[in-house]
Amino acid sequence: MPGTLYLIPNLLGAPAAADEGLLAASIPETVIAETAKLSHFIAENAKTTRAYLKLVSRRVALARPLQEIQIAELNVNTEAGALPSLLEPLLQGTDTGLISEAGVPAVADPGANLVRLAHVHGIRVKPLIGPSSLLLAIMAGGLNGQSFAFHGYLPIDAAQRQRRIRELEERSRKESQTQLFIETPYRNAALLEALTASCQPGTLISVATDLSLPDESIQTRTVSAWKSELQAGRMPAFHKKPTVFSMLA
């Protein structure tokens, strides 16, 4: 009988810089206990996953010594042909955890393809509760939480990015739908500037940074108000910090 693929949430901040208080505030105790039982994981990065498991071990003893826990990597560089081999332990009956670098796995995350393949092979998939930056941003932004769409990264090319922003703004206006996207953290300022330059004055833009972390910041303003802030030199403190951008026309 195949093992179960547990979808394990991670903190939204780097485990190495985290403490037990942040773990307790972000991850339910039952999820921490389930994670500690596993001896096999599939993760984006083995090193940071070991750091997270070390943090988990401070609250619940791990099933095996950390150095004996098996961690296979699955990231953007993993070829599709390598996915079946990642499922082998599961097919042999070993419960396995799929863990993201941050937040929940398989959402804006390369683990989605593995989950799909697990269903093909009849492997039970068990999602566990934890923080999702996208849902936290929707909750806290004050935009439309009834209808929203996540688009990942916008184009880097300035002209293509402007065209895409205007397309999404028009879609938002027609459907009254919140549009969400992210950016490489060191380009956050460039994206906010592009949004204010491309969107209509009354369009709402929400900027949610370091969600669930001690220096969390969530600001929602019209494009007109954001322009005034930027012209006054008041850029959000989001340089090199994970940020979710939301827009509602």
Secondary structure, DSSP 8 states (H G I E B T S, - for coil): ---EEEEE-B-SS-GGG--HHHHHHHS-HHHHHHHHH-SEEEES-HHHHHHHHHHHHTTS--SS-GGG-EEEE-STT--GGGHHHHTHHHHTT--EEEE-SSBSTTSSSTHHHHHHHHHHTT-EEEE-----HHHHHHHHH-S-SSSEEEEEE--SSHHHHHHHHHHHHHHHHHHT-EEEEE--GGGHHHHHHHHHHHS-TT-EEEEEESTTSTT-EEEEEEHHHHHHHHHTT---S-TTS-EEEEEE-
